[in-house]
Amino acid sequence: MTSATNTREIEAQALTDDANLLRIGHAMTRMRLLTGRRMIGRLAILSVAPGLELSHLDVLDVVRRAELTGEVTVGTIAEMLRIDPSRASRIVADMVTRGVLRRKASQADARRIVVILTTLGQRLLSEIQAQKYSVIGSIFADWTQEEIESFSLLFDRYVSGYEQVFQARLKETDD
C-alpha cells in the first residue's frame, strides 16, 4: 500500500466522523443510482425516437460538444467515449440508419468523412434538455430564488472540485 493510499484512508476515516460529510456522501450515492438509471434520457427517447438506445444519447452528446471545436469523425467519437473505433463505427452506422446522424465529406479534406446531427438528432437533444429542465424545475419549485442561486454556485464549485480530484488521481496512477 502506498503512502498516498494510506493518507487517503486516514483522511476518509476523519471525514466520516463529520455528519455533514456523511450526509453528502449518502446523497452522492443516491444521486449516482438515480442518474445511473438515466431516466431523463429514457424519457427523451420515448418522446422523440422510440427504439434508440441510451448509448446513442452518449454519441449525440459527443457530436454536439465536439462540433463546437471542429469537424466530428468516428475517431473523435471513439476517443471522447473511450471506446474502440470499430464499436464507435457500428454505433454511428446504426444511428445513420435511424436518421439521427448523417455522414458527409469533410469541408477541410474531402477524403475524410465527418458525422453531423440530423434534424431528428437535434430534436432529440432538445427533448433531453427539456426533460432535464422539467425535472430540475420540479425539484426547485418550492425553493426560494436565493436558495437556487446559492445551490447552483455551490454545486458547480463541488462538481469542479470533484473533477479536479478525479484528474489528479488519474495522473497519480499514470505516473
C-alpha positions as semicolon CSV with decimal commas, in nm:
position;residue;x (nm);y (nm);z (nm)
1;M;0,000;0,000;0,000
2;T;0,141;0,341;-0,094
3;S;0,165;0,637;0,139
4;A;-0,086;0,821;-0,083
5;T;-0,333;0,538;-0,027
6;N;-0,267;0,541;0,349
7;T;-0,318;0,917;0,361
8;R;-0,645;0,891;0,168
9;E;-0,771;0,618;0,402
10;I;-0,685;0,826;0,709
11;E;-0,849;1,133;0,556
12;A;-1,157;0,928;0,462
13;Q;-1,192;0,799;0,819
14;A;-1,164;1,152;0,959
15;L;-1,424;1,276;0,711
16;T;-1,675;1,006;0,805
17;D;-1,677;1,148;1,157
18;D;-1,841;1,466;1,021
19;A;-2,222;1,430;0,993
20;N;-2,244;1,684;0,709
21;L;-1,988;1,499;0,501
22;L;-2,164;1,170;0,572
23;R;-2,491;1,323;0,451
24;I;-2,318;1,447;0,134
25;G;-2,166;1,103;0,076
26;H;-2,503;0,934;0,114
27;A;-2,668;1,190;-0,115
28;M;-2,395;1,126;-0,375
29;T;-2,475;0,756;-0,366
30;R;-2,848;0,821;-0,408
31;M;-2,778;1,064;-0,694
32;R;-2,550;0,812;-0,866
33;L;-2,823;0,549;-0,851
34;L;-3,079;0,791;-0,995
35;T;-2,856;0,918;-1,275
36;G;-2,731;0,566;-1,341
37;R;-3,083;0,472;-1,445
38;R;-3,070;0,759;-1,696
39;M;-3,437;0,843;-1,659
40;I;-3,410;1,178;-1,841
41;G;-3,257;1,009;-2,145
42;R;-3,514;0,732;-2,138
43;L;-3,800;0,985;-2,132
44;A;-3,647;1,178;-2,422
45;I;-3,610;0,862;-2,631
46;L;-3,972;0,764;-2,567
47;S;-4,091;1,112;-2,671
48;V;-3,884;1,161;-2,986
49;A;-3,721;0,843;-3,113
50;P;-3,854;0,517;-2,967
51;G;-3,615;0,234;-3,033
52;L;-3,294;0,428;-2,979
53;E;-3,056;0,306;-2,712
54;L;-2,901;0,503;-2,429
55;S;-2,557;0,464;-2,591
56;H;-2,695;0,663;-2,884
57;L;-2,754;0,957;-2,649
58;D;-2,389;0,948;-2,548
59;V;-2,288;0,971;-2,913
60;L;-2,531;1,258;-2,975
61;D;-2,385;1,447;-2,681
62;V;-2,030;1,389;-2,805
63;V;-2,121;1,511;-3,154
64;R;-2,289;1,821;-3,009
65;R;-1,987;1,906;-2,790
66;A;-1,722;1,819;-3,049
67;E;-1,894;2,024;-3,322
68;L;-1,813;2,334;-3,120
69;T;-1,442;2,287;-3,186
70;G;-1,442;2,141;-3,536
71;E;-1,548;1,851;-3,751
72;V;-1,652;1,527;-3,585
73;T;-1,526;1,191;-3,708
74;V;-1,590;0,839;-3,586
75;G;-1,241;0,858;-3,435
76;T;-1,341;1,168;-3,238
77;I;-1,645;0,984;-3,103
78;A;-1,441;0,677;-3,009
79;E;-1,181;0,888;-2,832
80;M;-1,429;1,100;-2,638
81;L;-1,636;0,798;-2,531
82;R;-1,322;0,590;-2,468
83;I;-1,450;0,305;-2,682
84;D;-1,294;0,102;-2,961
85;P;-1,314;0,275;-3,301
86;S;-1,489;-0,028;-3,452
87;R;-1,761;-0,007;-3,185
88;A;-1,799;0,367;-3,248
89;S;-1,827;0,296;-3,620
90;R;-2,105;0,039;-3,564
91;I;-2,298;0,276;-3,337
92;V;-2,265;0,563;-3,587
93;A;-2,377;0,334;-3,873
94;D;-2,685;0,235;-3,671
95;M;-2,762;0,599;-3,591
96;V;-2,726;0,696;-3,959
97;T;-2,971;0,418;-4,049
98;R;-3,214;0,551;-3,786
99;G;-3,186;0,904;-3,923
100;V;-3,029;1,062;-3,615
101;L;-2,685;1,125;-3,768
102;R;-2,564;1,185;-4,121
103;R;-2,225;1,128;-4,280
104;K;-2,077;1,377;-4,523
105;A;-1,742;1,465;-4,677
106;S;-1,521;1,694;-4,473
107;Q;-1,503;2,053;-4,593
108;A;-1,135;2,061;-4,493
109;D;-1,037;1,729;-4,655
110;A;-1,283;1,560;-4,892
111;R;-1,114;1,223;-4,830
112;R;-1,233;1,234;-4,471
113;I;-1,590;1,157;-4,361
114;V;-1,747;1,358;-4,082
115;V;-2,058;1,297;-3,875
116;I;-2,329;1,560;-3,825
117;L;-2,660;1,575;-3,644
118;T;-2,979;1,548;-3,847
119;T;-3,297;1,739;-3,763
120;L;-3,414;1,432;-3,568
121;G;-3,084;1,425;-3,376
122;Q;-3,122;1,792;-3,290
123;R;-3,483;1,733;-3,179
124;L;-3,368;1,452;-2,954
125;L;-3,103;1,672;-2,793
126;S;-3,363;1,946;-2,743
127;E;-3,600;1,696;-2,582
128;I;-3,326;1,579;-2,345
129;Q;-3,269;1,942;-2,241
130;A;-3,644;1,996;-2,199
131;Q;-3,677;1,683;-1,984
132;K;-3,375;1,783;-1,775
133;Y;-3,508;2,135;-1,712
134;S;-3,853;1,997;-1,634
135;V;-3,705;1,769;-1,368
136;I;-3,485;2,047;-1,229
137;G;-3,781;2,286;-1,226
138;S;-3,991;2,034;-1,035
139;I;-3,717;1,984;-0,777
140;F;-3,671;2,356;-0,717
141;A;-4,040;2,451;-0,735
142;D;-4,060;2,531;-0,364
143;W;-3,709;2,677;-0,325
144;T;-3,651;3,050;-0,300
145;Q;-3,453;3,226;-0,572
146;E;-3,172;3,284;-0,320
147;E;-3,159;2,912;-0,233
148;I;-3,145;2,818;-0,601
149;E;-2,869;3,071;-0,670
150;S;-2,668;2,959;-0,369
151;F;-2,709;2,592;-0,456
152;S;-2,617;2,648;-0,822
153;L;-2,292;2,821;-0,727
154;L;-2,202;2,568;-0,458
155;F;-2,296;2,268;-0,671
156;D;-2,087;2,396;-0,963
157;R;-1,797;2,450;-0,724
158;Y;-1,843;2,099;-0,583
159;V;-1,852;1,934;-0,925
160;S;-1,546;2,133;-1,037
161;G;-1,360;2,016;-0,728
162;Y;-1,471;1,660;-0,792
163;E;-1,336;1,681;-1,148
164;Q;-1,004;1,818;-1,023
165;V;-0,964;1,543;-0,764
166;F;-1,052;1,279;-1,025
167;Q;-0,800;1,417;-1,275
168;A;-0,530;1,435;-1,005
169;R;-0,596;1,074;-0,903
170;L;-0,578;0,962;-1,265
171;K;-0,249;1,144;-1,302
172;E;-0,117;0,969;-0,988
173;T;-0,190;0,630;-1,143
174;D;-0,028;0,730;-1,474
175;D;0,297;0,839;-1,304
